[in-house]
């Protein structure tokens, strides 16, 4: 059996502004798991003595996080 596919999309947007001749400001927006797609685990193991969980997905993959947004500002001088 095969498990469900793994879909993850991380995005970043950057914009740099010039403040003075040698000083710049950078604005950042970063999104991790931007589509907020759940990462399902693999189906249950084949066990002929207990068929209640056979081919059922009962959990998520380890390390699955919800959508995370991050804003940041950076000054270069």
C-alpha positions as CSV (number, residue, x, y, z in Angstrom):
1,X,0.0,0.0,0.0
2,X,1.0,3.6,-0.6
3,X,0.4,6.4,1.8
4,X,-0.9,9.9,0.9
5,X,1.3,12.4,-0.9
6,X,3.2,15.1,1.0
7,X,2.3,18.7,0.0
8,X,4.1,21.6,1.6
9,X,4.5,25.2,0.3
10,X,6.7,27.8,1.9
11,X,6.6,31.4,0.6
12,X,8.8,34.5,1.2
13,X,8.3,38.1,0.1
14,X,11.0,40.7,0.4
15,X,11.0,44.4,-0.3
16,X,14.1,46.6,0.2
17,X,13.7,50.4,0.7
18,X,16.5,52.9,0.5
19,X,16.5,55.2,3.6
20,X,19.7,57.2,2.9
21,X,22.7,56.8,0.6
22,X,24.2,53.7,2.5
23,X,21.3,52.7,4.7
24,X,18.6,50.3,3.5
25,X,15.5,48.8,5.2
26,X,14.3,45.3,4.2
27,X,10.7,44.2,5.0
28,X,10.1,40.4,5.0
29,X,6.9,38.3,5.0
30,X,7.4,34.6,5.3
31,X,4.7,31.9,5.3
32,X,5.4,28.3,6.2
33,X,2.8,25.6,5.2
34,X,1.1,28.5,3.3
35,X,-1.8,26.4,2.0
36,X,-2.4,25.0,5.5
37,X,-2.6,21.5,4.0
38,X,-2.7,18.6,6.6
39,X,0.1,16.0,6.2
40,X,-1.7,12.7,6.8
41,X,0.2,9.7,8.1
42,X,0.4,6.3,6.5
43,X,-2.5,3.8,6.6
44,X,-2.6,1.2,9.5
45,X,-0.4,-1.9,9.3
46,X,-1.6,-5.1,7.9
47,X,-2.6,-7.2,10.9
48,X,-4.9,-10.2,10.2
49,X,-5.8,-10.6,13.8
50,X,-7.2,-7.0,14.1
51,X,-8.6,-5.6,10.9
52,X,-10.3,-2.6,12.5
53,X,-7.5,-0.2,11.5
54,X,-6.5,-1.9,8.2
55,X,-6.0,0.8,5.6
56,X,-7.3,3.6,7.8
57,X,-5.4,6.8,8.4
58,X,-5.6,7.6,12.1
59,X,-3.1,10.4,12.5
60,X,-0.8,13.0,11.0
61,X,2.9,12.8,10.1
62,X,5.4,13.8,12.7
63,X,6.4,17.4,12.6
64,X,3.2,18.6,10.9
65,X,2.6,22.2,11.8
66,X,-0.3,24.6,11.0
67,X,0.3,27.6,8.9
68,X,2.9,30.0,10.4
69,X,3.3,33.6,9.3
70,X,6.3,35.7,10.1
71,X,7.0,39.4,9.7
72,X,10.5,40.9,10.0
73,X,12.3,44.1,9.4
74,X,16.1,44.5,8.8
75,X,18.2,47.6,8.6
76,X,21.4,47.5,6.6
77,X,24.0,50.2,7.3
